[in-house]
Amino acid sequence: MNDHGYKVAVFHRTTSKVDDFLNNEAKGTQVVGTHSIEELCSVLKSPRRVMLMVKAGEVVDQTIIKYFLILKKRHYYRRRQLSVHRFNRRTKDLAAKGILFIGTGVSGGEEGARFGPSIMPGGNKERGRT
């Protein structure tokens, strides 16, 4: 994203990974490092767009709740590798809270991240601001 002119803020629950990333792969870029979910949300401009990169399963729901408690309604969540059942449940549950959930499968690894991954989106058909 940074390579294509987007300003990106990053957070990892292991904050030393943020610092390592800023001092290595992201050195000399516009990437902004943060050390808490609150700090991450505070540096995002409205409408805030959050891309979660977490392993599939219960941790997705736990992470969504953490962000939901901080962010206001009508912001967007993207998630990768969802089972259909969990995906449909999350889409419906978050829509009831005024959040558009877009589950997105992403593959291609580091090469895909820099030069074009395979992206498979799905989710709430309601359109919001982009």
N, C-alpha and C positions, 0 to 999 in steps of 0.2 A: 504494500500500500504506500509506504514511504517513497519507494522508487518511482511511483506514479503521481507524486505531488500531493498526496493526502497527508495531513498532519495526524500523527498517530500517538496516542498515549497508551502505555503498557503497565500492567500490574501482574505480579505473580505472588502467590501467598508465601513463597520462600523469597524474601526480599533481596537476598544476596544474588539471586538469579537475575533480578532486574538490573542491579549494579553491574554484574558481569556482562550482561547483554549490552548495556549502554557503553561500557568500556571496550567492547570487542566488536561484535557484528553491527551494532548501531552507532559506532563511533563516527562523528562527523556528520550525522544526519539530523533531521528535525524531530526525531522520536523523543517523546517526553516520558521519563520514568516516574512511576509513583510507587508508594510503599503501603498503600491501604486502598480498600474499595472506596472509602470516603474521599480520599485524595484523588483517585482516578475520576470519580464522578464530578468532583469540583472543577477539574480542568477541561471537561467536555463541554462544548457549546450545544445549546438547544437547537433542534431536537437532538438529544443524545442518542448515539448509536453504539451499542455494545456488542462486541463479538466474543462469545464465550468459547474458549478452546479447552474443554474438560472432557475427561473420559465419560463414556456412556454409563448410565445407571443413576442411582440415588443422588450422587454428587451433583448432577445437573439440577435437580429440584432444590437441593440445599443452596446451591450457588445462585439460582434465580431468586430465591427468597431473600438472600443477603442483598442483592442488587435492588430488588423491589422495595425493600425497606428504605432505601436511600433515594432512589429515583422517583420522579413523579410519573403519573400516568402518561400514556401515549408515546412511550419510547420503545425502541425496537431491540429485540434480542435475536441473535443468530446462534445456532447450535449445530454441531455436526454429529453425524452417525446416530440417529435416533431410531429406535424400533417404532414401527407403525403405531402400536398401541400407546406407547409413552408419548410419541409425537402428537397424536390426536388428543390425548388427555391434556397435555401441556397447552396445546393451541386453544382448546376450549376453556380451560381454567384461567389462562392469562387473558383471553378475550373478555371474560366476565369482569376482569379487573381493569379493562381499558388498555391492554398491552397487546400490540401486534407481535406475534411470535413467528419467526421464520426459521425453520429448521433447515440447515444446509449441510449436505454431505460434501466433504472436501477431500480430494486425494491428489497425490502428485509429489508429496514430500517437499524438500527444500527446493528442488528444481521447479516444481509447480508453483511454489510461493513466489519465486522470483520471475518466472517466465510464462506462467499460465497454468493454473491447476484445472482439474476437472471439478466443476462445481455443480451440485445437484440440489437446488432450492425447492422448498415446499412449505406450505403453511396457510395462514389466514389470508383469504382472498380480499379482505377489506384493504383499501388503499389509504395510505397516510402520506404525510409530507416526506419527501426524500431529500 
